[in-house]
Amino acid sequence: MSSVSAFVNTLIRPEILALSAYHVPACADMIKLDAMENPYLVPPPLRDEIAAVVADAHINRYPDPDPRSLKQKIRELLALPEGMAVLLGNGSDELIQLLALALNKPGAVLLSVEPSFVMYKMIATFVGMRYVGVPLRTDFSLDLQATLAAIHMNQPALVFLAYPNNPTGNLFSREDICQIIEASPGLVVIDEAYYAFANDSFVPDLAIYPNLLVMRTFSKLGMAGLRLGFIAGSALWLDQLEKLRLPYNVGVLPQRVAETLLDHHAVLLEQAEHIKQDRKLLYQQLSSLVEVYPSEANFLLFRVAHASEVFAALKQHGVLIKNLNGGHPMLTDCLRVTVGTPDENEQFIAALRACLQCTVE
Ligand SMILES: *Cc1c(COP(=O)(O)O)cnc(C)c1O
């Protein structure tokens, strides 16, 4: 009789066998600055309100497949005009997958820039879609000519641009993005995961471009544990995508809790404002030690000699950040730190100082 691994190795698609699983490191008792989470819980009165909402939730029933009042709150938040709709996902990762599934005709191309959010490429692989990654310039700005040339050559059905970009933290030029949308024969999705930390959005442009959708998530705004993302755009696009959405992709509890939190969106935005202020200070402190890149998000990318050793030494000091060294060639010796509480940021800087001293030789 054959072994399990013989079955697995003959039956699973070879491109899946070749993947390594997305690695989430253990972090018990660590200062966790690796995943762009908001370091703050919601304030106590709001926590009580959430507790009451959860206590009353009908978890014996399937979730509402079309939670209108939650969608209406999101519409109001974005000031979406008539004809525009909202599609909810179990985090925006699920929505990237849904878009790829919907647009993956035989030979279709998914295009993005590099380095950027790794899930664009991974999900292209998951669904068997051809992926094209156009390198950014060395300062991580868009290489407009190269991107337009790649669009011309590959005619991508789907383009993803993260605005601000992850893991580099910068906002691309709005004018460049407009040219890319205009030159694209396919759908362009602007991924605004970090909208709360930046000062621009493509939501108003939805009314201008027929091939534009905007994707957001509440993960980086203090609700990473809820898993809730959405796409905003023309109902003509979203009606098609709705057909592919699994009927109960967003659970009863995330729906109810998100709706409650959106009633207090100002509280969350206030936390984001604090994080932006703390980002400024962290940037100054970091730039006296290493080469830091400007950021419009809730994290900072920096470059340091012997990055992997520095990363490991920080971990020894109880501080977990993200090691990007060894991934994309443009990220050689790069590390990424999420802005935490002022106390966490201080401990990170102190640990980094200590680590730089011992990795100097
Ligand atoms: C974090 C992140 C996401 C994924 O967010 P989830 O809603 O938690 O799945 C999407 N895009 C970018 C650019 C991100 O950094």
The ligand as a MOL file (V3000), in Angstrom:
LIG
                    3D

  0  0  0     0  0            999 V3000
M  V30 BEGIN CTAB
M  V30 COUNTS 15 15 0 0 0
M  V30 BEGIN ATOM
M  V30 1 C -2.3170 43.7270 5.8510 0
M  V30 2 C -2.5980 43.9370 4.4260 0
M  V30 3 C -3.7210 43.3670 3.8050 0
M  V30 4 C -4.5310 42.2440 4.4180 0
M  V30 5 O -5.3970 42.5900 5.3370 0
M  V30 6 P -6.4580 41.5840 5.9630 0
M  V30 7 O -7.7180 42.3270 5.8230 0
M  V30 8 O -6.0100 41.4050 7.3530 0
M  V30 9 O -6.4910 40.3040 5.1730 0
M  V30 10 C -4.0040 43.7160 2.4960 0
M  V30 11 N -3.1970 44.5370 1.8150 0
M  V30 12 C -2.0990 45.0660 2.3580 0
M  V30 13 C -1.2420 45.9610 1.5410 0
M  V30 14 C -1.7510 44.7730 3.6790 0
M  V30 15 O -0.6150 45.2630 4.1900 0
M  V30 END ATOM
M  V30 BEGIN BOND
M  V30 1 1 1 2
M  V30 2 1 2 3
M  V30 3 2 2 14
M  V30 4 1 3 4
M  V30 5 2 3 10
M  V30 6 1 4 5
M  V30 7 1 5 6
M  V30 8 2 6 7
M  V30 9 1 6 8
M  V30 10 1 6 9
M  V30 11 1 10 11
M  V30 12 2 11 12
M  V30 13 1 12 13
M  V30 14 1 12 14
M  V30 15 1 14 15
M  V30 END BOND
M  V30 END CTAB
M  END
